[in-house]
Amino acid sequence: MRLVVVGGVAGGMSAAARARRLSEDTEIIVLESRGEVSFANCGLPYFVGGEIEDKEQLLVQTPAGLSASLGLDVRINTDVVAIDTERRVITLSDSDGTSELSYDELILSPGASAIRPPIPGLDSPRVHTLRTVPDAVGLKAALEGARSAVVMGAGFIGLEAAEAMEMQGLRTSVVELAPHVLPPLETEMAQLLRDELVRLGIAIHDGVSATAVEQGEDHDVVVLSDGTRLDADIIVLSVGVRPDTRVWEEAGVTCDRGAILIDELGHTAVEHVWAVGDATASADLVTGARRPVALAGPANRAGRLVADAIMGKRGHVLPGLAGTAIVRVGELTAALTGANRRSLDEAGMKYHTIHLHPLHHAGYFPGATQIHLMMHFGTDGKVLGAQAVGNDGVDKRIDVLAVAIKAGFTVHDLMDLDLAYSPPYGSAKDPVNMAGMMGCNVLDGTLKLWHAEDVEAVMASSLVLDVRSAAEVADGHLAGSLNVPHVELRDRMEEVRAAANGRPVSVLCASGVRSYLALRQLDHAGLQARNLSGGMLTLQAALGGRANNVIITG
Ligand SMILES: Cc1cc2nc3c(=O)[nH]c(=O)nc-3n(C[C@H](O)[C@H](O)[C@H](O)COP(=O)(O)OP(=O)(O)OC[C@H]3O[C@@H](n4cnc5c(N)ncnc54)[C@H](O)[C@@H]3O)c2cc1C
């Protein structure tokens, strides 16, 4: 059998290597249009930023190495330009011109290409993308003598690129069309990252678009839709990727909005043609929606699975994806798994949302820092999505929650999870257990919540009871709120009842913990009460600049 693989990086090379491990007889040919295979695209920003010093460290494998160790016929600088699926023949283009190559089975793992929006001036030589090793080498060379950089797009790669520019000492600005950086994050999480970027000295222009690049002798100017003009010696274009599937569509491979449609084994609509990775549409594990997921883990695993299917090992199918992802920004880590509000709303799913700010390990052990954690779960308690931002311990919590989503766990299961603990690593009640406990309290009515985005309506229709200390309240509180520190509440309950005058009581504190204690007292006293999810910390992050409309100091 001859197996031909198009694309020699994550998904493609994973498929080719697995196919070899399962069959010594198969002729395996990998065709890669670029000059490298098996390179670490995920490491490119860290090479530009200087943390990975040597370009060679990015080259995980070479064609010669793959030939020696796996007997793969790897052909670089070879572009597949057409497929004749009737004859099972592909057309190649390389330095010798075009030629044909037959296949028995064909795996497509062509990845995605950078979106280039129709912005005048984007053809400037100062505009760079960051997709390949030559891109990274070119960008690093351009740092010589550069003083300023503009990164267009604040997705995962855009933020990594911005951090790299900042690390290299450039005055760095980020432009993002969406209302906030890292659009898959919820607003209240993204604000924390924004604050960190600003702390690093990176200027953030969110909610605006780049409308033109004016090319100059000495430097370019990026013009924004709000009239801002940003000088740029370097412009990094990182506004997203799109599966580049024209060649395959012409061959009759079915695509939806550019992504190749595959079945649960990775087979396309065309016999003997398979596809994996960024170019394909995956099923969302939570909502079932089909969408491309441009992440390395899913591409690698799908490559392995498709090779299994081709070699007759068909016990396993492609899973739905939770889209678990993580990024470092300065001293913070942000990570997410599963659905966010937008995807849940689009799917018409009903859900609860909770916010908590536990310490990443025991508070009495030196170095404890807060994890800002939020979680969506269904009305049946099933965990649907989670996001976290913090200095430490974010990766572990989101990975546990990713497993929970995959396993179909409910908040009750989270409460029961038996997680490793000693003071330097966690708490006897881990943040994940606490999220489960909160979720259970919400489901059984022990904890009723109100949310930051409803603040104006809440202020208009209820008594806002602030149970923080007087000093905290003086630093900023909701206009018209009543301050009764939670330790005084039992003695001042009648004062609260009188102030509420029949209205519900909307309690808040800094993080939601003290106000929960207050809520239980109010509940026992027969008052109708609800607790601000995540407290003032979440409210300020969720409202951003809008917070000034409702928060007063003094
Ligand atoms: C800068 C950067 C940082 C990233 N960081 C992370 C991260 O931290 N975590 C994470 O999970 N993911 C990350 N990713 C995404 C991850 O790298 C991709 O999801 C993954 O590589 C996709 O694998 P793939 O096989 O589908 O495509 P790729 O790995 O992109 O490989 C596709 C290959 O196919 C080749 N090709 C395309 N068309 C043809 C053709 N017609 N003929 C021959 N060859 C062709 C291309 O040249 C390309 O080399 C990052 C990506 C980039 C660019």
The ligand as an SDF file (V2000), in Angstrom:
LIG
                    3D

 53 58  0  0  0  0  0  0  0  0999 V2000
    3.0260   30.6600   16.3440 C   0  0  0  0  0  0  0  0  0  0  0  0
    2.1220   29.5280   16.6920 C   0  0  0  0  0  0  0  0  0  0  0  0
    1.9760   29.1570   18.0120 C   0  0  0  0  0  0  0  0  0  0  0  0
    1.1080   28.1190   18.3530 C   0  0  0  0  0  0  0  0  0  0  0  0
    1.0140   27.7780   19.6740 N   0  0  0  0  0  0  0  0  0  0  0  0
    0.2010   26.7470   20.0280 C   0  0  0  0  0  0  0  0  0  0  0  0
    0.1190   26.3310   21.3670 C   0  0  0  0  0  0  0  0  0  0  0  0
    0.8010   26.8730   22.2560 O   0  0  0  0  0  0  0  0  0  0  0  0
   -0.7340   25.3270   21.6760 N   0  0  0  0  0  0  0  0  0  0  0  0
   -1.4880   24.6980   20.7260 C   0  0  0  0  0  0  0  0  0  0  0  0
   -2.2370   23.7730   21.0480 O   0  0  0  0  0  0  0  0  0  0  0  0
   -1.4100   25.0540   19.4240 N   0  0  0  0  0  0  0  0  0  0  0  0
   -0.5940   26.0660   19.0630 C   0  0  0  0  0  0  0  0  0  0  0  0
   -0.4950   26.4280   17.7450 N   0  0  0  0  0  0  0  0  0  0  0  0
   -1.3750   25.7540   16.7630 C   0  0  0  0  0  0  0  0  0  0  0  0
   -0.7810   24.4390   16.2940 C   0  0  0  0  0  0  0  0  0  0  0  0
    0.5290   24.6360   15.8770 O   0  0  0  0  0  0  0  0  0  0  0  0
   -1.6430   23.9050   15.1500 C   0  0  0  0  0  0  0  0  0  0  0  0
   -2.9390   23.7140   15.6360 O   0  0  0  0  0  0  0  0  0  0  0  0
   -1.1240   22.5860   14.6080 C   0  0  0  0  0  0  0  0  0  0  0  0
    0.1820   22.7260   14.1140 O   0  0  0  0  0  0  0  0  0  0  0  0
   -2.0460   22.1160   13.4750 C   0  0  0  0  0  0  0  0  0  0  0  0
   -1.5350   20.9830   12.8930 O   0  0  0  0  0  0  0  0  0  0  0  0
   -1.8380   20.6500   11.3520 P   0  0  0  0  0  0  0  0  0  0  0  0
   -1.1330   19.3940   11.0460 O   0  0  0  0  0  0  0  0  0  0  0  0
   -3.2890   20.7410   11.1200 O   0  0  0  0  0  0  0  0  0  0  0  0
   -1.2110   21.8540   10.5660 O   0  0  0  0  0  0  0  0  0  0  0  0
    0.3070   22.3810   10.5650 P   0  0  0  0  0  0  0  0  0  0  0  0
    1.0510   21.8970   11.7640 O   0  0  0  0  0  0  0  0  0  0  0  0
    0.2120   23.8450   10.3570 O   0  0  0  0  0  0  0  0  0  0  0  0
    0.9300   21.6850    9.2900 O   0  0  0  0  0  0  0  0  0  0  0  0
    0.3750   21.8690    8.0290 C   0  0  0  0  0  0  0  0  0  0  0  0
    1.4880   21.7910    7.0170 C   0  0  0  0  0  0  0  0  0  0  0  0
    0.9150   21.4760    5.7610 O   0  0  0  0  0  0  0  0  0  0  0  0
    1.6430   22.1290    4.7540 C   0  0  0  0  0  0  0  0  0  0  0  0
    0.7990   22.2490    3.5540 N   0  0  0  0  0  0  0  0  0  0  0  0
   -0.3400   22.9810    3.4140 C   0  0  0  0  0  0  0  0  0  0  0  0
   -0.8510   22.8360    2.1740 N   0  0  0  0  0  0  0  0  0  0  0  0
   -0.0190   22.0100    1.5250 C   0  0  0  0  0  0  0  0  0  0  0  0
   -0.0120   21.4950    0.1990 C   0  0  0  0  0  0  0  0  0  0  0  0
   -0.9610   21.8080   -0.6630 N   0  0  0  0  0  0  0  0  0  0  0  0
    1.0020   20.6680   -0.1470 N   0  0  0  0  0  0  0  0  0  0  0  0
    1.9770   20.3370    0.7330 C   0  0  0  0  0  0  0  0  0  0  0  0
    2.0140   20.8030    1.9840 N   0  0  0  0  0  0  0  0  0  0  0  0
    1.0260   21.6180    2.3920 C   0  0  0  0  0  0  0  0  0  0  0  0
    1.9650   23.4630    5.3570 C   0  0  0  0  0  0  0  0  0  0  0  0
    3.1000   24.0260    4.7530 O   0  0  0  0  0  0  0  0  0  0  0  0
    2.2050   23.1100    6.8250 C   0  0  0  0  0  0  0  0  0  0  0  0
    3.5760   22.9880    7.1290 O   0  0  0  0  0  0  0  0  0  0  0  0
    0.3800   27.4440   17.3610 C   0  0  0  0  0  0  0  0  0  0  0  0
    0.5220   27.8130   16.0170 C   0  0  0  0  0  0  0  0  0  0  0  0
    1.3940   28.8300   15.6860 C   0  0  0  0  0  0  0  0  0  0  0  0
    1.5540   29.2060   14.2510 C   0  0  0  0  0  0  0  0  0  0  0  0
  1  2  1  0
  2  3  1  0
  2 52  2  0
  3  4  2  0
  4  5  1  0
  4 50  1  0
  5  6  2  0
  6  7  1  0
  6 13  1  0
  7  8  2  0
  7  9  1  0
  9 10  1  0
 10 11  2  0
 10 12  1  0
 12 13  2  0
 13 14  1  0
 14 15  1  0
 14 50  1  0
 15 16  1  0
 16 17  1  0
 16 18  1  0
 18 19  1  0
 18 20  1  0
 20 21  1  0
 20 22  1  0
 22 23  1  0
 23 24  1  0
 24 25  2  0
 24 26  1  0
 24 27  1  0
 27 28  1  0
 28 29  2  0
 28 30  1  0
 28 31  1  0
 31 32  1  0
 32 33  1  0
 33 34  1  0
 33 48  1  0
 34 35  1  0
 35 36  1  0
 35 46  1  0
 36 37  1  0
 36 45  1  0
 37 38  2  0
 38 39  1  0
 39 40  1  0
 39 45  2  0
 40 41  1  0
 40 42  2  0
 42 43  1  0
 43 44  2  0
 44 45  1  0
 46 47  1  0
 46 48  1  0
 48 49  1  0
 50 51  2  0
 51 52  1  0
 52 53  1  0
M  END
$$$$
